[in-house]
């Protein structure tokens, strides 16, 4: 008998699949913000995809908490820097 209650991990995963807003991941964390308004906040990937509608402060830096990649907002667009490139070129301290 299915009571609709979440009683095991299978039901939990099923519930998450149909209610993604409950567990939306926010892997992009602000690590540098000249304005100070967004520092320490986390954002969804979709928040950073629509750069035409976004007005981020110039120089804001996002870091992906999973991949450790960076996105820097400059001149009304994002510049993406892969973590692997940072390690190879030695730019870790420059962002």
mmCIF file as gemmi writes it, N, C-alpha and C atoms, coordinates in Angstrom:
data_model
loop_
_atom_site.group_PDB
_atom_site.id
_atom_site.type_symbol
_atom_site.label_atom_id
_atom_site.label_alt_id
_atom_site.label_comp_id
_atom_site.label_asym_id
_atom_site.label_entity_id
_atom_site.label_seq_id
_atom_site.pdbx_PDB_ins_code
_atom_site.Cartn_x
_atom_site.Cartn_y
_atom_site.Cartn_z
_atom_site.occupancy
_atom_site.B_iso_or_equiv
_atom_site.pdbx_formal_charge
_atom_site.auth_seq_id
_atom_site.auth_asym_id
_atom_site.pdbx_PDB_model_num
ATOM 1 N N . UNK Axp A 1 ? 0.843 -1.191 0 1 0 ? 1 A 1
ATOM 2 C CA . UNK Axp A 1 ? 0 0 0 1 0 ? 1 A 1
ATOM 3 C C . UNK Axp A 1 ? 0.885 1.251 0 1 0 ? 1 A 1
ATOM 4 N N . UNK Axp A 2 ? 0.632 2.137 -0.921 1 0 ? 2 A 1
ATOM 5 C CA . UNK Axp A 2 ? 1.406 3.359 -1.031 1 0 ? 2 A 1
ATOM 6 C C . UNK Axp A 2 ? 0.684 4.467 -0.277 1 0 ? 2 A 1
ATOM 7 N N . UNK Axp A 3 ? 1.28 4.927 0.791 1 0 ? 3 A 1
ATOM 8 C CA . UNK Axp A 3 ? 0.673 5.979 1.607 1 0 ? 3 A 1
ATOM 9 C C . UNK Axp A 3 ? 1.071 7.364 1.139 1 0 ? 3 A 1
ATOM 10 N N . UNK Axp A 4 ? 2.05 7.443 0.228 1 0 ? 4 A 1
ATOM 11 C CA . UNK Axp A 4 ? 2.51 8.74 -0.234 1 0 ? 4 A 1
ATOM 12 C C . UNK Axp A 4 ? 3.573 9.351 0.661 1 0 ? 4 A 1
ATOM 13 N N . UNK Axp A 5 ? 3.906 8.662 1.739 1 0 ? 5 A 1
ATOM 14 C CA . UNK Axp A 5 ? 4.932 9.168 2.64 1 0 ? 5 A 1
ATOM 15 C C . UNK Axp A 5 ? 6.314 8.804 2.124 1 0 ? 5 A 1
ATOM 16 N N . UNK Axp A 6 ? 7.273 9.641 2.408 1 0 ? 6 A 1
ATOM 17 C CA . UNK Axp A 6 ? 8.648 9.36 2.015 1 0 ? 6 A 1
ATOM 18 C C . UNK Axp A 6 ? 9.258 8.514 3.125 1 0 ? 6 A 1
ATOM 19 N N . UNK Axp A 7 ? 9.365 7.201 2.865 1 0 ? 7 A 1
ATOM 20 C CA . UNK Axp A 7 ? 9.818 6.282 3.9 1 0 ? 7 A 1
ATOM 21 C C . UNK Axp A 7 ? 11.168 5.665 3.6 1 0 ? 7 A 1
ATOM 22 N N . UNK Axp A 8 ? 11.661 5.788 2.377 1 0 ? 8 A 1
ATOM 23 C CA . UNK Axp A 8 ? 12.983 5.257 2.068 1 0 ? 8 A 1
ATOM 24 C C . UNK Axp A 8 ? 13.643 6.129 1.015 1 0 ? 8 A 1
ATOM 25 N N . UNK Axp A 9 ? 14.885 5.797 0.699 1 0 ? 9 A 1
ATOM 26 C CA . UNK Axp A 9 ? 15.645 6.654 -0.212 1 0 ? 9 A 1
ATOM 27 C C . UNK Axp A 9 ? 15.079 6.653 -1.627 1 0 ? 9 A 1
ATOM 28 N N . UNK Axp A 10 ? 14.462 5.553 -2.054 1 0 ? 10 A 1
ATOM 29 C CA . UNK Axp A 10 ? 13.874 5.509 -3.391 1 0 ? 10 A 1
ATOM 30 C C . UNK Axp A 10 ? 12.734 6.51 -3.512 1 0 ? 10 A 1
ATOM 31 N N . UNK Axp A 11 ? 11.875 6.547 -2.513 1 0 ? 11 A 1
ATOM 32 C CA . UNK Axp A 11 ? 10.775 7.512 -2.522 1 0 ? 11 A 1
ATOM 33 C C . UNK Axp A 11 ? 11.297 8.943 -2.434 1 0 ? 11 A 1
ATOM 34 N N . UNK Axp A 12 ? 12.371 9.147 -1.686 1 0 ? 12 A 1
ATOM 35 C CA . UNK Axp A 12 ? 12.944 10.484 -1.551 1 0 ? 12 A 1
ATOM 36 C C . UNK Axp A 12 ? 13.487 10.961 -2.891 1 0 ? 12 A 1
ATOM 37 N N . UNK Axp A 13 ? 14.218 10.105 -3.595 1 0 ? 13 A 1
ATOM 38 C CA . UNK Axp A 13 ? 14.738 10.484 -4.909 1 0 ? 13 A 1
ATOM 39 C C . UNK Axp A 13 ? 13.605 10.748 -5.884 1 0 ? 13 A 1
ATOM 40 N N . UNK Axp A 14 ? 12.552 9.953 -5.82 1 0 ? 14 A 1
ATOM 41 C CA . UNK Axp A 14 ? 11.388 10.153 -6.679 1 0 ? 14 A 1
ATOM 42 C C . UNK Axp A 14 ? 10.739 11.513 -6.389 1 0 ? 14 A 1
ATOM 43 N N . UNK Axp A 15 ? 10.622 11.858 -5.131 1 0 ? 15 A 1
ATOM 44 C CA . UNK Axp A 15 ? 10.029 13.143 -4.751 1 0 ? 15 A 1
ATOM 45 C C . UNK Axp A 15 ? 10.895 14.301 -5.234 1 0 ? 15 A 1
ATOM 46 N N . UNK Axp A 16 ? 12.198 14.16 -5.13 1 0 ? 16 A 1
ATOM 47 C CA . UNK Axp A 16 ? 13.104 15.223 -5.581 1 0 ? 16 A 1
ATOM 48 C C . UNK Axp A 16 ? 13.026 15.418 -7.09 1 0 ? 16 A 1
ATOM 49 N N . UNK Axp A 17 ? 12.805 14.335 -7.823 1 0 ? 17 A 1
ATOM 50 C CA . UNK Axp A 17 ? 12.725 14.43 -9.276 1 0 ? 17 A 1
ATOM 51 C C . UNK Axp A 17 ? 11.528 15.261 -9.713 1 0 ? 17 A 1
ATOM 52 N N . UNK Axp A 18 ? 10.445 15.205 -8.956 1 0 ? 18 A 1
ATOM 53 C CA . UNK Axp A 18 ? 9.24 15.942 -9.327 1 0 ? 18 A 1
ATOM 54 C C . UNK Axp A 18 ? 9.115 17.283 -8.619 1 0 ? 18 A 1
ATOM 55 N N . UNK Axp A 19 ? 9.971 17.552 -7.674 1 0 ? 19 A 1
ATOM 56 C CA . UNK Axp A 19 ? 9.974 18.843 -6.982 1 0 ? 19 A 1
ATOM 57 C C . UNK Axp A 19 ? 11.402 19.37 -6.922 1 0 ? 19 A 1
ATOM 58 N N . UNK Axp A 20 ? 11.962 19.754 -8.074 1 0 ? 20 A 1
ATOM 59 C CA . UNK Axp A 20 ? 13.364 20.167 -8.09 1 0 ? 20 A 1
ATOM 60 C C . UNK Axp A 20 ? 13.641 21.437 -7.29 1 0 ? 20 A 1
ATOM 61 N N . UNK Axp A 21 ? 12.63 22.277 -7.101 1 0 ? 21 A 1
ATOM 62 C CA . UNK Axp A 21 ? 12.855 23.519 -6.373 1 0 ? 21 A 1
ATOM 63 C C . UNK Axp A 21 ? 13.201 23.267 -4.915 1 0 ? 21 A 1
ATOM 64 N N . UNK Axp A 22 ? 12.884 22.105 -4.389 1 0 ? 22 A 1
ATOM 65 C CA . UNK Axp A 22 ? 13.203 21.79 -2.996 1 0 ? 22 A 1
ATOM 66 C C . UNK Axp A 22 ? 14.708 21.625 -2.817 1 0 ? 22 A 1
ATOM 67 N N . UNK Axp A 23 ? 15.356 20.948 -3.77 1 0 ? 23 A 1
ATOM 68 C CA . UNK Axp A 23 ? 16.769 20.639 -3.645 1 0 ? 23 A 1
ATOM 69 C C . UNK Axp A 23 ? 17.591 21.267 -4.768 1 0 ? 23 A 1
ATOM 70 N N . UNK Axp A 24 ? 17.237 22.468 -5.208 1 0 ? 24 A 1
ATOM 71 C CA . UNK Axp A 24 ? 18.018 23.099 -6.257 1 0 ? 24 A 1
ATOM 72 C C . UNK Axp A 24 ? 19.401 23.413 -5.714 1 0 ? 24 A 1
ATOM 73 N N . UNK Axp A 25 ? 20.38 22.962 -6.437 1 0 ? 25 A 1
ATOM 74 C CA . UNK Axp A 25 ? 21.75 23.191 -6.001 1 0 ? 25 A 1
ATOM 75 C C . UNK Axp A 25 ? 22.184 24.591 -6.401 1 0 ? 25 A 1
ATOM 76 N N . UNK Axp A 26 ? 22.956 25.189 -5.542 1 0 ? 26 A 1
ATOM 77 C CA . UNK Axp A 26 ? 23.496 26.528 -5.77 1 0 ? 26 A 1
ATOM 78 C C . UNK Axp A 26 ? 25.013 26.456 -5.638 1 0 ? 26 A 1
ATOM 79 N N . UNK Axp A 27 ? 25.679 25.934 -6.685 1 0 ? 27 A 1
ATOM 80 C CA . UNK Axp A 27 ? 27.114 25.699 -6.553 1 0 ? 27 A 1
ATOM 81 C C . UNK Axp A 27 ? 27.995 26.931 -6.755 1 0 ? 27 A 1
ATOM 82 N N . UNK Axp A 28 ? 27.436 28.026 -7.269 1 0 ? 28 A 1
ATOM 83 C CA . UNK Axp A 28 ? 28.253 29.21 -7.541 1 0 ? 28 A 1
ATOM 84 C C . UNK Axp A 28 ? 28.217 30.16 -6.353 1 0 ? 28 A 1
ATOM 85 N N . UNK Axp A 29 ? 29.347 30.275 -5.659 1 0 ? 29 A 1
ATOM 86 C CA . UNK Axp A 29 ? 29.441 31.125 -4.469 1 0 ? 29 A 1
ATOM 87 C C . UNK Axp A 29 ? 30.259 32.371 -4.791 1 0 ? 29 A 1
ATOM 88 N N . UNK Axp A 30 ? 29.808 33.513 -4.304 1 0 ? 30 A 1
ATOM 89 C CA . UNK Axp A 30 ? 30.514 34.78 -4.529 1 0 ? 30 A 1
ATOM 90 C C . UNK Axp A 30 ? 31.685 34.848 -3.558 1 0 ? 30 A 1
ATOM 91 N N . UNK Axp A 31 ? 32.897 34.959 -4.119 1 0 ? 31 A 1
ATOM 92 C CA . UNK Axp A 31 ? 34.082 35.024 -3.263 1 0 ? 31 A 1
ATOM 93 C C . UNK Axp A 31 ? 34.731 36.403 -3.267 1 0 ? 31 A 1
ATOM 94 N N . UNK Axp A 32 ? 34.347 37.239 -4.231 1 0 ? 32 A 1
ATOM 95 C CA . UNK Axp A 32 ? 34.836 38.622 -4.265 1 0 ? 32 A 1
ATOM 96 C C . UNK Axp A 32 ? 33.738 39.496 -4.85 1 0 ? 32 A 1
ATOM 97 N N . UNK Axp A 33 ? 33.433 40.579 -4.155 1 0 ? 33 A 1
ATOM 98 C CA . UNK Axp A 33 ? 32.381 41.483 -4.602 1 0 ? 33 A 1
ATOM 99 C C . UNK Axp A 33 ? 32.747 42.899 -4.213 1 0 ? 33 A 1
ATOM 100 N N . UNK Axp A 34 ? 33.062 43.751 -5.192 1 0 ? 34 A 1
ATOM 101 C CA . UNK Axp A 34 ? 33.439 45.132 -4.877 1 0 ? 34 A 1
ATOM 102 C C . UNK Axp A 34 ? 32.343 45.901 -4.134 1 0 ? 34 A 1
ATOM 103 N N . UNK Axp A 35 ? 31.078 45.59 -4.423 1 0 ? 35 A 1
ATOM 104 C CA . UNK Axp A 35 ? 29.984 46.312 -3.77 1 0 ? 35 A 1
ATOM 105 C C . UNK Axp A 35 ? 29.681 45.75 -2.38 1 0 ? 35 A 1
ATOM 106 N N . UNK Axp A 36 ? 30.014 44.469 -2.157 1 0 ? 36 A 1
ATOM 107 C CA . UNK Axp A 36 ? 29.739 43.839 -0.865 1 0 ? 36 A 1
ATOM 108 C C . UNK Axp A 36 ? 28.316 43.331 -0.722 1 0 ? 36 A 1
ATOM 109 N N . UNK Axp A 37 ? 27.486 43.523 -1.732 1 0 ? 37 A 1
ATOM 110 C CA . UNK Axp A 37 ? 26.079 43.125 -1.638 1 0 ? 37 A 1
ATOM 111 C C . UNK Axp A 37 ? 25.863 41.622 -1.728 1 0 ? 37 A 1
ATOM 112 N N . UNK Axp A 38 ? 26.709 40.924 -2.477 1 0 ? 38 A 1
ATOM 113 C CA . UNK Axp A 38 ? 26.492 39.501 -2.731 1 0 ? 38 A 1
ATOM 114 C C . UNK Axp A 38 ? 27.534 38.593 -2.095 1 0 ? 38 A 1
ATOM 115 N N . UNK Axp A 39 ? 28.485 39.134 -1.385 1 0 ? 39 A 1
ATOM 116 C CA . UNK Axp A 39 ? 29.6 38.369 -0.84 1 0 ? 39 A 1
ATOM 117 C C . UNK Axp A 39 ? 29.107 37.215 0.036 1 0 ? 39 A 1
ATOM 118 N N . UNK Axp A 40 ? 29.558 35.999 -0.28 1 0 ? 40 A 1
ATOM 119 C CA . UNK Axp A 40 ? 29.199 34.817 0.49 1 0 ? 40 A 1
ATOM 120 C C . UNK Axp A 40 ? 27.901 34.153 0.069 1 0 ? 40 A 1
ATOM 121 N N . UNK Axp A 41 ? 27.155 34.767 -0.823 1 0 ? 41 A 1
ATOM 122 C CA . UNK Axp A 41 ? 25.884 34.168 -1.268 1 0 ? 41 A 1
ATOM 123 C C . UNK Axp A 41 ? 26.136 33.149 -2.37 1 0 ? 41 A 1
ATOM 124 N N . UNK Axp A 42 ? 25.219 32.2 -2.503 1 0 ? 42 A 1
ATOM 125 C CA . UNK Axp A 42 ? 25.327 31.15 -3.521 1 0 ? 42 A 1
ATOM 126 C C . UNK Axp A 42 ? 24.215 31.295 -4.547 1 0 ? 42 A 1
ATOM 127 N N . UNK Axp A 43 ? 24.535 30.912 -5.782 1 0 ? 43 A 1
ATOM 128 C CA . UNK Axp A 43 ? 23.593 31.068 -6.88 1 0 ? 43 A 1
ATOM 129 C C . UNK Axp A 43 ? 23.502 29.793 -7.711 1 0 ? 43 A 1
ATOM 130 N N . UNK Axp A 44 ? 22.36 29.635 -8.389 1 0 ? 44 A 1
ATOM 131 C CA . UNK Axp A 44 ? 22.14 28.511 -9.286 1 0 ? 44 A 1
ATOM 132 C C . UNK Axp A 44 ? 22.847 28.78 -10.614 1 0 ? 44 A 1
ATOM 133 N N . UNK Axp A 45 ? 23.14 27.714 -11.363 1 0 ? 45 A 1
ATOM 134 C CA . UNK Axp A 45 ? 23.726 27.926 -12.691 1 0 ? 45 A 1
ATOM 135 C C . UNK Axp A 45 ? 22.837 28.776 -13.594 1 0 ? 45 A 1
ATOM 136 N N . UNK Axp A 46 ? 21.525 28.641 -13.474 1 0 ? 46 A 1
ATOM 137 C CA . UNK Axp A 46 ? 20.622 29.434 -14.312 1 0 ? 46 A 1
ATOM 138 C C . UNK Axp A 46 ? 20.691 30.917 -13.977 1 0 ? 46 A 1
ATOM 139 N N . UNK Axp A 47 ? 21.057 31.247 -12.754 1 0 ? 47 A 1
ATOM 140 C CA . UNK Axp A 47 ? 21.199 32.659 -12.387 1 0 ? 47 A 1
ATOM 141 C C . UNK Axp A 47 ? 22.346 33.319 -13.143 1 0 ? 47 A 1
ATOM 142 N N . UNK Axp A 48 ? 23.324 32.525 -13.535 1 0 ? 48 A 1
ATOM 143 C CA . UNK Axp A 48 ? 24.507 33.066 -14.203 1 0 ? 48 A 1
ATOM 144 C C . UNK Axp A 48 ? 24.48 32.865 -15.713 1 0 ? 48 A 1
ATOM 145 N N . UNK Axp A 49 ? 23.478 32.217 -16.246 1 0 ? 49 A 1
ATOM 146 C CA . UNK Axp A 49 ? 23.423 31.962 -17.684 1 0 ? 49 A 1
ATOM 147 C C . UNK Axp A 49 ? 22.872 33.134 -18.472 1 0 ? 49 A 1
ATOM 148 N N . UNK Axp A 50 ? 21.979 33.868 -17.929 1 0 ? 50 A 1
ATOM 149 C CA . UNK Axp A 50 ? 21.303 34.929 -18.664 1 0 ? 50 A 1
ATOM 150 C C . UNK Axp A 50 ? 21.977 36.261 -18.41 1 0 ? 50 A 1
ATOM 151 N N . UNK Axp A 51 ? 23.177 36.412 -18.946 1 0 ? 51 A 1
ATOM 152 C CA . UNK Axp A 51 ? 23.951 37.617 -18.673 1 0 ? 51 A 1
ATOM 153 C C . UNK Axp A 51 ? 23.352 38.862 -19.314 1 0 ? 51 A 1
ATOM 154 N N . UNK Axp A 52 ? 22.478 38.686 -20.324 1 0 ? 52 A 1
ATOM 155 C CA . UNK Axp A 52 ? 21.846 39.849 -20.959 1 0 ? 52 A 1
ATOM 156 C C . UNK Axp A 52 ? 20.924 40.58 -19.992 1 0 ? 52 A 1
ATOM 157 N N . UNK Axp A 53 ? 20.371 39.849 -19.032 1 0 ? 53 A 1
ATOM 158 C CA . UNK Axp A 53 ? 19.422 40.437 -18.101 1 0 ? 53 A 1
ATOM 159 C C . UNK Axp A 53 ? 20.029 40.705 -16.729 1 0 ? 53 A 1
ATOM 160 N N . UNK Axp A 54 ? 21.294 40.365 -16.566 1 0 ? 54 A 1
ATOM 161 C CA . UNK Axp A 54 ? 21.934 40.496 -15.258 1 0 ? 54 A 1
ATOM 162 C C . UNK Axp A 54 ? 22.76 41.778 -15.19 1 0 ? 54 A 1
ATOM 163 N N . UNK Axp A 55 ? 22.712 42.387 -14.064 1 0 ? 55 A 1
ATOM 164 C CA . UNK Axp A 55 ? 23.511 43.582 -13.826 1 0 ? 55 A 1
ATOM 165 C C . UNK Axp A 55 ? 24.337 43.356 -12.568 1 0 ? 55 A 1
ATOM 166 N N . UNK Axp A 56 ? 25.334 42.506 -12.695 1 0 ? 56 A 1
ATOM 167 C CA . UNK Axp A 56 ? 26.221 42.22 -11.579 1 0 ? 56 A 1
ATOM 168 C C . UNK Axp A 56 ? 27.214 43.362 -11.436 1 0 ? 56 A 1
ATOM 169 N N . UNK Axp A 57 ? 27.734 43.597 -10.245 1 0 ? 57 A 1
ATOM 170 C CA . UNK Axp A 57 ? 28.78 44.612 -10.091 1 0 ? 57 A 1
ATOM 171 C C . UNK Axp A 57 ? 30.04 44.19 -10.848 1 0 ? 57 A 1
ATOM 172 N N . UNK Axp A 58 ? 30.668 45.124 -11.524 1 0 ? 58 A 1
ATOM 173 C CA . UNK Axp A 58 ? 31.897 44.821 -12.26 1 0 ? 58 A 1
ATOM 174 C C . UNK Axp A 58 ? 32.955 44.329 -11.284 1 0 ? 58 A 1
ATOM 175 N N . UNK Axp A 59 ? 33.572 43.197 -11.647 1 0 ? 59 A 1
ATOM 176 C CA . UNK Axp A 59 ? 34.619 42.629 -10.805 1 0 ? 59 A 1
ATOM 177 C C . UNK Axp A 59 ? 34.145 41.567 -9.836 1 0 ? 59 A 1
ATOM 178 N N . UNK Axp A 60 ? 32.847 41.25 -9.84 1 0 ? 60 A 1
ATOM 179 C CA . UNK Axp A 60 ? 32.353 40.203 -8.95 1 0 ? 60 A 1
ATOM 180 C C . UNK Axp A 60 ? 32.912 38.854 -9.418 1 0 ? 60 A 1
ATOM 181 N N . UNK Axp A 61 ? 33.318 38.009 -8.474 1 0 ? 61 A 1
ATOM 182 C CA . UNK Axp A 61 ? 33.924 36.72 -8.801 1 0 ? 61 A 1
ATOM 183 C C . UNK Axp A 61 ? 33.1 35.62 -8.148 1 0 ? 61 A 1
ATOM 184 N N . UNK Axp A 62 ? 32.67 34.652 -8.963 1 0 ? 62 A 1
ATOM 185 C CA . UNK Axp A 62 ? 31.949 33.476 -8.497 1 0 ? 62 A 1
ATOM 186 C C . UNK Axp A 62 ? 32.893 32.289 -8.564 1 0 ? 62 A 1
ATOM 187 N N . UNK Axp A 63 ? 32.803 31.392 -7.572 1 0 ? 63 A 1
ATOM 188 C CA . UNK Axp A 63 ? 33.561 30.144 -7.623 1 0 ? 63 A 1
ATOM 189 C C . UNK Axp A 63 ? 32.591 28.985 -7.49 1 0 ? 63 A 1
ATOM 190 N N . UNK Axp A 64 ? 32.761 27.989 -8.361 1 0 ? 64 A 1
ATOM 191 C CA . UNK Axp A 64 ? 31.939 26.792 -8.288 1 0 ? 64 A 1
ATOM 192 C C . UNK Axp A 64 ? 32.479 25.927 -7.159 1 0 ? 64 A 1
ATOM 193 N N . UNK Axp A 65 ? 31.626 25.593 -6.208 1 0 ? 65 A 1
ATOM 194 C CA . UNK Axp A 65 ? 32.064 24.841 -5.035 1 0 ? 65 A 1
ATOM 195 C C . UNK Axp A 65 ? 32.356 23.38 -5.367 1 0 ? 65 A 1
ATOM 196 N N . UNK Axp A 66 ? 31.884 22.905 -6.52 1 0 ? 66 A 1
ATOM 197 C CA . UNK Axp A 66 ? 32.131 21.52 -6.922 1 0 ? 66 A 1
ATOM 198 C C . UNK Axp A 66 ? 33.388 21.411 -7.774 1 0 ? 66 A 1
ATOM 199 N N . UNK Axp A 67 ? 33.46 22.216 -8.844 1 0 ? 67 A 1
ATOM 200 C CA . UNK Axp A 67 ? 34.575 22.122 -9.793 1 0 ? 67 A 1
ATOM 201 C C . UNK Axp A 67 ? 35.709 23.086 -9.48 1 0 ? 67 A 1
ATOM 202 N N . UNK Axp A 68 ? 35.46 24.067 -8.64 1 0 ? 68 A 1
ATOM 203 C CA . UNK Axp A 68 ? 36.411 25.114 -8.255 1 0 ? 68 A 1
ATOM 204 C C . UNK Axp A 68 ? 36.743 26.059 -9.414 1 0 ? 68 A 1
ATOM 205 N N . UNK Axp A 69 ? 35.935 26.04 -10.487 1 0 ? 69 A 1
ATOM 206 C CA . UNK Axp A 69 ? 36.103 26.989 -11.592 1 0 ? 69 A 1
ATOM 207 C C . UNK Axp A 69 ? 35.622 28.369 -11.149 1 0 ? 69 A 1
ATOM 208 N N . UNK Axp A 70 ? 36.05 29.393 -11.87 1 0 ? 70 A 1
ATOM 209 C CA . UNK Axp A 70 ? 35.684 30.77 -11.555 1 0 ? 70 A 1
ATOM 210 C C . UNK Axp A 70 ? 34.906 31.395 -12.7 1 0 ? 70 A 1
ATOM 211 N N . UNK Axp A 71 ? 34.036 32.347 -12.359 1 0 ? 71 A 1
ATOM 212 C CA . UNK Axp A 71 ? 33.388 33.221 -13.337 1 0 ? 71 A 1
ATOM 213 C C . UNK Axp A 71 ? 33.571 34.643 -12.835 1 0 ? 71 A 1
ATOM 214 N N . UNK Axp A 72 ? 34.079 35.484 -13.702 1 0 ? 72 A 1
ATOM 215 C CA . UNK Axp A 72 ? 34.324 36.882 -13.357 1 0 ? 72 A 1
ATOM 216 C C . UNK Axp A 72 ? 33.455 37.741 -14.264 1 0 ? 72 A 1
ATOM 217 N N . UNK Axp A 73 ? 32.722 38.683 -13.684 1 0 ? 73 A 1
ATOM 218 C CA . UNK Axp A 73 ? 31.853 39.577 -14.455 1 0 ? 73 A 1
ATOM 219 C C . UNK Axp A 73 ? 32.64 40.821 -14.838 1 0 ? 73 A 1
ATOM 220 N N . UNK Axp A 74 ? 32.883 40.974 -16.139 1 0 ? 74 A 1
ATOM 221 C CA . UNK Axp A 74 ? 33.604 42.138 -16.664 1 0 ? 74 A 1
ATOM 222 C C . UNK Axp A 74 ? 32.93 42.612 -17.939 1 0 ? 74 A 1
ATOM 223 N N . UNK Axp A 75 ? 32.741 43.892 -18.049 1 0 ? 75 A 1
ATOM 224 C CA . UNK Axp A 75 ? 32.2 44.519 -19.258 1 0 ? 75 A 1
ATOM 225 C C . UNK Axp A 75 ? 30.922 43.84 -19.741 1 0 ? 75 A 1
ATOM 226 N N . UNK Axp A 76 ? 29.977 43.646 -18.837 1 0 ? 76 A 1
ATOM 227 C CA . UNK Axp A 76 ? 28.649 43.103 -19.126 1 0 ? 76 A 1
ATOM 228 C C . UNK Axp A 76 ? 28.665 41.666 -19.655 1 0 ? 76 A 1
ATOM 229 N N . UNK Axp A 77 ? 29.663 40.877 -19.28 1 0 ? 77 A 1
ATOM 230 C CA . UNK Axp A 77 ? 29.685 39.456 -19.658 1 0 ? 77 A 1
ATOM 231 C C . UNK Axp A 77 ? 30.546 38.689 -18.653 1 0 ? 77 A 1
ATOM 232 N N . UNK Axp A 78 ? 30.372 37.369 -18.65 1 0 ? 78 A 1
ATOM 233 C CA . UNK Axp A 78 ? 31.154 36.513 -17.784 1 0 ? 78 A 1
ATOM 234 C C . UNK Axp A 78 ? 32.397 36.018 -18.496 1 0 ? 78 A 1
ATOM 235 N N . UNK Axp A 79 ? 33.497 36.008 -17.778 1 0 ? 79 A 1
ATOM 236 C CA . UNK Axp A 79 ? 34.723 35.372 -18.225 1 0 ? 79 A 1
ATOM 237 C C . UNK Axp A 79 ? 34.88 34.141 -17.345 1 0 ? 79 A 1
ATOM 238 N N . UNK Axp A 80 ? 34.913 32.969 -17.973 1 0 ? 80 A 1
ATOM 239 C CA . UNK Axp A 80 ? 35.03 31.722 -17.223 1 0 ? 80 A 1
ATOM 240 C C . UNK Axp A 80 ? 36.483 31.279 -17.21 1 0 ? 80 A 1
ATOM 241 N N . UNK Axp A 81 ? 36.968 30.959 -16.028 1 0 ? 81 A 1
ATOM 242 C CA . UNK Axp A 81 ? 38.345 30.494 -15.864 1 0 ? 81 A 1
ATOM 243 C C . UNK Axp A 81 ? 38.284 29.113 -15.23 1 0 ? 81 A 1
ATOM 244 N N . UNK Axp A 82 ? 38.821 28.128 -15.92 1 0 ? 82 A 1
ATOM 245 C CA . UNK Axp A 82 ? 38.834 26.761 -15.418 1 0 ? 82 A 1
ATOM 246 C C . UNK Axp A 82 ? 39.896 26.629 -14.332 1 0 ? 82 A 1
ATOM 247 N N . UNK Axp A 83 ? 39.594 25.862 -13.308 1 0 ? 83 A 1
ATOM 248 C CA . UNK Axp A 83 ? 40.522 25.66 -12.197 1 0 ? 83 A 1
ATOM 249 C C . UNK Axp A 83 ? 41.815 25.013 -12.666 1 0 ? 83 A 1
ATOM 250 N N . UNK Axp A 84 ? 41.74 24.123 -13.648 1 0 ? 84 A 1
ATOM 251 C CA . UNK Axp A 84 ? 42.936 23.45 -14.167 1 0 ? 84 A 1
ATOM 252 C C . UNK Axp A 84 ? 43.899 24.481 -14.753 1 0 ? 84 A 1
ATOM 253 N N . UNK Axp A 85 ? 43.349 25.461 -15.471 1 0 ? 85 A 1
ATOM 254 C CA . UNK Axp A 85 ? 44.189 26.508 -16.049 1 0 ? 85 A 1
ATOM 255 C C . UNK Axp A 85 ? 44.863 27.335 -14.966 1 0 ? 85 A 1
ATOM 256 N N . UNK Axp A 86 ? 44.15 27.587 -13.896 1 0 ? 86 A 1
ATOM 257 C CA . UNK Axp A 86 ? 44.733 28.359 -12.799 1 0 ? 86 A 1
ATOM 258 C C . UNK Axp A 86 ? 45.909 27.626 -12.184 1 0 ? 86 A 1
ATOM 259 N N . UNK Axp A 87 ? 45.772 26.327 -11.999 1 0 ? 87 A 1
ATOM 260 C CA . UNK Axp A 87 ? 46.85 25.542 -11.417 1 0 ? 87 A 1
ATOM 261 C C . UNK Axp A 87 ? 48.071 25.501 -12.329 1 0 ? 87 A 1
ATOM 262 N N . UNK Axp A 88 ? 47.84 25.358 -13.624 1 0 ? 88 A 1
ATOM 263 C CA . UNK Axp A 88 ? 48.951 25.239 -14.562 1 0 ? 88 A 1
ATOM 264 C C . UNK Axp A 88 ? 49.696 26.555 -14.723 1 0 ? 88 A 1
ATOM 265 N N . UNK Axp A 89 ? 48.981 27.661 -14.675 1 0 ? 89 A 1
ATOM 266 C CA . UNK Axp A 89 ? 49.615 28.96 -14.918 1 0 ? 89 A 1
ATOM 267 C C . UNK Axp A 89 ? 50.021 29.671 -13.628 1 0 ? 89 A 1
ATOM 268 N N . UNK Axp A 90 ? 49.569 29.186 -12.503 1 0 ? 90 A 1
ATOM 269 C CA . UNK Axp A 90 ? 49.955 29.781 -11.24 1 0 ? 90 A 1
ATOM 270 C C . UNK Axp A 90 ? 49.24 31.073 -10.913 1 0 ? 90 A 1
ATOM 271 N N . UNK Axp A 91 ? 47.955 31.197 -11.317 1 0 ? 91 A 1
ATOM 272 C CA . UNK Axp A 91 ? 47.2 32.426 -11.075 1 0 ? 91 A 1
ATOM 273 C C . UNK Axp A 91 ? 46.275 32.327 -9.867 1 0 ? 91 A 1
ATOM 274 N N . UNK Axp A 92 ? 46.478 31.375 -8.983 1 0 ? 92 A 1
ATOM 275 C CA . UNK Axp A 92 ? 45.539 31.162 -7.879 1 0 ? 92 A 1
ATOM 276 C C . UNK Axp A 92 ? 45.306 32.435 -7.056 1 0 ? 92 A 1
ATOM 277 N N . UNK Axp A 93 ? 46.359 33.198 -6.804 1 0 ? 93 A 1
ATOM 278 C CA . UNK Axp A 93 ? 46.231 34.353 -5.913 1 0 ? 93 A 1
ATOM 279 C C . UNK Axp A 93 ? 45.797 35.616 -6.625 1 0 ? 93 A 1
ATOM 280 N N . UNK Axp A 94 ? 45.646 35.597 -7.941 1 0 ? 94 A 1
ATOM 281 C CA . UNK Axp A 94 ? 45.342 36.824 -8.664 1 0 ? 94 A 1
ATOM 282 C C . UNK Axp A 94 ? 43.857 37.14 -8.748 1 0 ? 94 A 1
ATOM 283 N N . UNK Axp A 95 ? 42.999 36.153 -8.48 1 0 ? 95 A 1
ATOM 284 C CA . UNK Axp A 95 ? 41.573 36.441 -8.499 1 0 ? 95 A 1
ATOM 285 C C . UNK Axp A 95 ? 41.182 36.906 -7.127 1 0 ? 95 A 1
